[in-house]
Amino acid sequence: MENKNSQEAVYDARSLGTPKMLILGLQHLFAMFGATVLVPAITGLNVSTTLLFAGLGTLLFHLVTGRKVPAFLGSSFAFLGAYGLITASGQNIPLTYSSFGVAAAGLVYLVLALLFKVFGARKVMRFFPPIVTGPVIIAIGLTLSGTAIQSCSANWWVALVAILVVVACNIWGKGMVKIVPILLGVVASYLFAMVVDPAARANLVAKVAEAKWIGLPVIWENTAFSIFGKDFDGGMLLTAIITIAPISLATIVEHIGDMCAISSTVGRNYVADPGLHRTLVGDGLATTIAALFGAPANTTYGENTGVLALSRVYDPKVIRLAAVFAIALSFCPKFAALIVAMPTATMGGVSLVLYGMISAVGVRNVVENQVDFTKSRNVLIAAVILVLAIGLKYGTGDVCGIVFHLGGISITLSGLAIAALVGIVMNAVLPGKDYEFGTNEQGDTSVNFGTPAK
């Protein structure tokens, strides 16, 4: 992946001077901003906590990878389905329990990192071929689609503005406009709602007015640690962990794709140096720590890879500067209030596009790897994954999954978790495996939730 010609044209950020470095750092902050704050806005997590651990997670990732990789870690959309889970009794699982499940998913990264270090990428990735990861990613978007439609129904005109702006910026936008269509869609729809909806305008004014200018971004009641009290529910915790952890099998492929994309952009093989085992550890630790303190899972962001290509400044110091800006902004509750007051229909409009793009990325993963659907094994694996994930989500009444009992504890496995596990097992057992990681770079790197608008 080494590209000497591209390296000759790259500017060292230090040679640009402090003012330009600050501007470049703000540009990276702006690029990741829309998608990062959208996740807590949709899920109900705290915006300030999200920004804090996006910044801290990025700095931790740079520390683990020897400060070599110019990657920014923002909120992962792949884990949106981890929130709003239902127990066997039909009870909503609190965000604090879900956050613990996301933290467990981050630890899966560490296990895979060890396997990558010991056995190499090709031997490990044979268990996660496109015929498994593709349909799982498709199912992630489809199982979330009902939530997007429900939010849009609050005001379809407001939602439509968000959708149209995202589409227009993505197709006809130039430069930064094309890089941040989600953010522009949110802003345009937000402003439109303020004009046409007096109730939304009043809600915004009230929330911003009561918020302080400076405050702590971490609230104990929102952390995963807060569940260990007198009302602790072990069954609910196991349900959250077992249901959410398998999602990491798809996001690990996303991570590999992002590392390959950054390597291709910069012209340096980060898959080899510092190595996937180190980048996975950095991403996994950042996710676990963020989730424990009530922030969304982290993921390497494709938006910032786009900024690297645009600016041709590949110095990781600029990314770390953006992380510091995110940390500073997290201490402003008044800013967080602006996000919390976002109209439901605005979130619905951008979610509709994002969820659809997640599914489309799954289709892309299958197509670019030229998965052979004339083979019965491939058809069966894809069919079972899709039907289990979607059918168990919408076809089991109040319980979105399968319930089983372990001693005196009831555990619910979501349709997505069951589908992923069954798909992995079917692929391992059925004859005719023909996928080998590393033979099709375009296909291997096609998974990228961090850039849903591309």
RAKA-V112835 format. One record per run of one state. SS is the DSSP state (@ for helix, = for strand, . for the rest). FROM is the first residue (numbers start at 1). LEN is the number of residues. If there is no record, write none. Layout:
SS:FROM:LEN / SS:FROM:LEN
This chain:
.:1:3 / @:4:5 / .:9:2 / =:11:1 / .:12:1 / @:13:4 / .:17:1 / @:18:26 / .:44:3 / @:47:18 / .:65:8 / =:73:3 / .:76:1 / @:77:6 / .:83:3 / =:86:1 / .:87:5 / =:92:1 / .:93:2 / @:95:25 / .:120:1 / @:121:5 / .:126:4 / @:130:23 / .:153:3 / @:156:17 / .:173:3 / @:176:4 / .:180:1 / @:181:16 / .:197:1 / @:198:13 / .:211:9 / @:220:3 / .:223:1 / @:224:4 / .:228:6 / @:234:12 / .:246:2 / @:248:19 / .:267:4 / @:271:22 / .:293:5 / =:298:3 / .:301:1 / @:302:10 / .:312:1 / =:313:1 / .:314:2 / @:316:14 / .:330:3 / @:333:8 / .:341:3 / @:344:25 / .:369:7 / @:376:19 / .:395:6 / =:401:6 / .:407:2 / =:409:6 / @:415:15 / .:430:11 / @:441:4 / .:445:4 / @:449:3 / .:452:3
